[in-house]
Amino acid sequence: MKTVFRPFWSYDLPGTEAWLTDMASRGWLLEEWSLLLRRFTFRQAEPVLLTYQIAYQPASQASISSYLASEGWSKPLQQGKWNLYANDRLPSQISAYPSRTEVLRRNRILSYLFTGILVYLLLIALIPLLVLGLTFNQGAPVRIQPSPMWAITWTAAALALALLVLAIYSLVKLRAASKVFLPDHQDMEKPPGPPRPAGTTRVRMKLGWMYAPDRLEQWLEDKEQQGWNLYKVGFGGSLFHFSKGSPRRMKYHADYQVVAGEGYFELHQEAGWTRLYSSPLSLQKWTLWSRENPEQAEHAELYSDPFHRLKHARKIAISYTLLFLPMILLYSLNVTAFIDNMSREGITASRALNTSIMLFCILLFGSLAGRTWLYYRRLKKL
């Protein structure tokens, strides 16, 4: 028997599966795993060629489907929502694999968490650097106050640095794994941009439109009726390029998809929609669609069912709330500590600046999350 400690195995599932396959080819078959302790236990056996796949599914789905079983898959291990599938056929002989949808959804949630941690740590580090910069700029003397708590200070700094490295490492691994799991047709590359049209053009910036996508859609449709035709979306989806032409009846739709389903792009393109922009970011999978003369189409809306779109808006609001809520809570705790410190030791310029920056961050992230719920409320009224 041999036990291997692999602490970050779930952040790099393709690497973990390849590692298990390599261990089996060298005669080490996985006997049991302890996911809480991150330990994998192997037993010595004859070398064998196995294809492994790890799936994240509800615990209620304990049995393997008959379709996967007919493809040669077995499920030797299961713990909680994690399921280990094995197949002794050659990869070229396998035509069906367990679903990756829940794994992608879990990776998205973890990406939200680590992004929040990363932004928080960077802002926390930026505040004292900003204070020092202002102090040096004003020519004020800098005095280091000796403290018996330096051991705690340096320990906290080391933990923050370790957490920063962990957040960056996890985001890189999760993004790489999600790219492997997504089929080729779901690659979020930008659609080919049209050439610059002749005549008068203008560029308008629209920041933060994803927190109120209905306002963006209406804005673009109004521009078209004024004779400003959208021909390109650039710079992360924030720059909109228009050319002066004749008024057009256009329908725009900004769609948010965490994991685009099978044939997502082909389905809408065959229905007459044109893809103008797809977000390359792993946390914000936005696609902007357009359609000319929607009154002549059988289905003028991207989603004809209003309840489906309302559910879609609720998903957007919940996703951004989960993204911003941890940062709002952490900044609120810091503001409370700063205010308490100022009430006991007095107000100084640096303490007032730190508190102001924290309050600004709370208002900023709170307003962004609030805008998504206002969007949901507007659709619900309709």
N, C-alpha and C positions, 0 to 999 in steps of 0.2 A: 504494500500500500504506500501511496505517496500523497501528501497534502501540499497544495500550492495556494499561497495567499495572493489574491488579485483584487486590490481595493477598488479599482475604477472599471471593472469589467462591463458594467451596464452602460457606461458612457461611450464605449467603443464596441458595440455588439458585433460588427463585421470582423473586427480583430479577434474578439473572444471566440467566435465561431471558427475562424481559421485556425486559431490556437488549439481548440478542441479536436479539430480534424487532424492537425499535425501530431497531437499526442496519441490519437488512435492509430495513426500510421506507424508510430514507433512502439506500439504495443501497450499503451496506457489508456485504458477505457475509464470514462467517468463513472464512478460508483455512486457518489452522493455529493451534494453541495450544501453549504450553509451560507445562504445569501446575506444573512445578518452579519456574520463574521467574515464574509468575503473569502470563504475557503472552498476549494475544490479538491475532492478526494478521488484518487485514481487507483485502480487495481491492475496488476500486471497480467497481460493476456497475449494472445497471438496478434501480430499487427493486422489491422483491417482498415479498409477504405470506407470511411463514413462521412456523410455530409450532415452537418449539424445546423439547426436554425433555432434561435431563441425567440419566443413570442411572448407578448404581454397581453393577457386576456383575462376576462372576469373569472373569478374562482369557480363560479357555477358551471363553466364549460370544462368539466373535468374529462369528458370522453372526447376522443379524437373523431373527426367527421369521417364518414364512410368514403368520401371522395379523396381525402388525404391518405386514408389507409390504402385505398386502391392504387395510389401513386407510390406506395412503399414506405410511407412515413409511420413511425412509431413514436410514442411519448414515454421515454424511460423515466423522466424525472419531472416533478411539478412541486413548486413551493409558492404558496400564495397565488399571485397573478402571473408568476413567471412559469413558463412551460418550455421544456427542452425537447425538441423534436430531432429524431435521427433517421437517416435513410442510407441503406447500404447499396443503393443503385449508383451508377455513374451519373455525374451531374448532367451529362448530355441526354440521359434517359429520364430525367425528372422534368415534368411539364407543369407541375403545380406546387406551390409553396404555401406555408401558413401565412396568414395576413399580417402585415406590418402596420396597419392603421393605428392600433392602440399604442404601439411603440412610438410612432411619430407624434401622437398626441401627448404621450408622456414626455418625450424629448422637448416638445414645445413648452410645456409647463416648467420643466427644469431650466430651459433657456430663459424664460421670464424671470425665474428666481435668481439665476446667476447674473443676468443682466442688471437686475435691481441692485444686487450686492456690488457689482462692479461700478455702477454709476455712483452709488452711495460712497464707496471707499474713495473714488477719485475726487468727488466733491469735498469729502472730509479732509483729504490731503490738500486740496486746492485752497481751502479757507485759510489755514495758517500761513501758507506761502503768500497769499494775497495780502494778509495783514503785515507780514515781514516786508513785502515789497513796498507797501504804503509807508511803513516806518522808515525804511532806508531812503525812500524818495523825499520824505519830509526832513531828513537829517536828524531824526530823533535817535538818541542813544539806545542801544539794545543791551539789556541786562539779563543775564541768566540767573534765575533764582535757585539756589541749592534746595534740594528737597529730599527728605528721607524716603520718598515713594518712587525714586527713579527705577527701582527694580520692577515695580508694577508697570511703570510707563513703558520701559523697554520691552517687557513681556507682552503688553498690549500691542505695541508696534510690531513685534515679531509675528504675533497672531494675525494682525491685520494684513501684513505682507503675505503670510502663508495663505490667507483667505483670498487675497487678490490673485495670487498665482493659481490657486485652485479654480477660481471663477473663470480666468482666461483659458486655462487648460480644458475645463469642462465645456465651455462654449465652443472651442475649436473642435473637440471630439464629437460633441453632439451635432454640430453643423455638418461635419464630414460624414457621420453615420446617416443623417437624414438625406444627404445627397445620394448616398449609395442605395437607400431604400426607395427613393422616388424613381418611378419608371422614366425612361428617356423622354417620353412625350410630355412629362410634367416638369421638365427642366425650365426654371424660371428665367431664362435668358430674355433679353429685350427683343420684341418683334422687330423685323427689319424696318428701319425708318425711311419715309419717303424723301425724295430730293427736295431741296428748298424751292418753293414755287416762285415764279416771277411776280413782280409787283410789290405792293406794300405789305410788309410783315411787321409783327410786333410780338414781344415776349412778355408774359405776365407771370409773376410768381404767386403761388398759392401754397402757403405753409400750413401744415396741420389739417389738411382737408380730410384725412382719414378719420378724424374724430367727429365729423359731420358730413358724411359722403353725400347726403341728399342736397346739401347746399352747393357742393361742387357740381353735381349733376345739373341742377337748375341754372347755375352760373354759366356752364358751358352751353346749355341749350339757349339761354338768352343771348350769348355771344353769337351763336349761329344765326339767330333771327335778326341780329344787327348786321349781318354780313361778314362777320369775322369767323372764318372757317379754321377749325383746329386741324393741324396736319402733323403735329409731333408733340410728344411729351418727353422731357429730358430731365437730367440732373436729379435722379432719385424720385421722380414723380412730382417735383415741386415747380418746374418750369413748363409753361404751356405756350406753344408756338402757334400763332394765328397768322393767316394770310387774308388780305382784303379781297372779298369776292361777293357773290350774290347770296342773299339770305337762303338758308336751308332749314328744312324741317328735320331735326336730328333728335335721336334719343340716346342718352348716355347712361351708363350704369357702372358704378364702382363696386366691385364684388370682392368680398373677403373670404378666402378659403384657406383653412389651416392645412388640410391635405386634400388636394384636388382629386376627385374620383376618376375612375377609369374613363377615358375619352372625354374629359371635361372640356378641353379646348376645342377638340374636333366637333363636339356636340353643338356648342354655341356658334362656331364658325359655319357649320352646315346650316344652322337656322338663320343665317344672314347677318350675324354680328361680326364686327371687326375688332380685333384686339389691338389696342393702341399702346398699352403699357402693362408690364408685369413686374412686380417688385422683386428685386434680387435678394432681399433680406429674409432671414430665416424666421424672424419674429412677426413680420408683417407681410402676409401673402396677399397683396392687393393686385387686382387686375382691372384695368379700365377698358370697358367695351363701348362701342358706338354703333349706331344703326341709322341709315338715312330713310326718310319717308316711313316712319313707323306706323302711320295710319293705314298703309297698304299691306302691312304684314298681318299674318294670322295671329301671331302672338307678339304684341308690341313690347311687352316687358320681358326682361331676362328671366324673371320668375313670375309666372302668371298668377300663382297662388299668393294672395296677400298675407295669409297666415305663415307661409314659408318665409317670406321676406321679413315679417315681424320677428320670427324666431331667429333669423339671420342677424337682425339688428340687436337682438338681445345677446347673441353670442359675441358680437363685437364689443358691446358694453361690458360684459363680464370679463372678456379677455383683457381689455385695457385696465379695468379695475384691479384685476389680479396682478397686472404688471406694475401699476403705480402704488397700490395700497401698502406694500412693505416699505417703500421709500417714504411715504407720507407718515407712517407710524414711527419709523426710525427718526425722521427729522422732528416729529412732534416730541419724542422723548428728549432729544437734544435741546430743543427750545425750552422745554420745562426745566431741564438742568441748568441752562444758561440763565434763565430768569431767576431761578432760585439762587444761583451764585451771585447775580447782581444785587439781589435784595439783601444778601448777607454781607457782601464785600464792597458793594458800590458799583456804579456804572463807569466803565472806561470805554475809550473809543474802539478798542479791539473787541470787547465783549458786545458792544452795541452793534458793530459790524457783523460779527458772527451770528448774532440773533436775527438781524435783518435778512441776511442771506438765507438762513434756515427758514424763516417765515416766507420768503419769496419762493423757495423751492416747494414748500407745502402748498402755497396758493397755486403755483404753476401746475404741479402734478394733479392737484385736486380739481383744477378747472378743466384739465384735459380729460380726466375720467368723467367729470360732470357733463361735458359736452357730448360724450357718447350716450349717456343716459337721456339727455335731452333729445338726441336723435331718435332713440328708441321711443320716447314719449310722443314725438311728432308722428311717427308712423302708426303708433297705437291709436292716436286720435283719428287718423284717416280710416 
